Amino acid sequence: MQLAIGQLPEKQRLVFNLRYYDEMPYEQMSRVLDTSEGALKASYHHAAKK
């Protein structure tokens, strides 16, 4: 799994790690990364599919 995560684009990798490993809510990620919750959810979805 680490190999697959390492091949993700940087933003997808960051969002995946924050959500999957740190269990950070999208609302908090949105504030930390200054990105909309919708964009974060899309990034996580794409990362999880890959």
Secondary structure, 3 states (H helix, E strand, C coil): CHHHHHCCCHHHHHHHHHHHHCCCCHHHHHHHHCCCHHHHHHHHHHHHHC
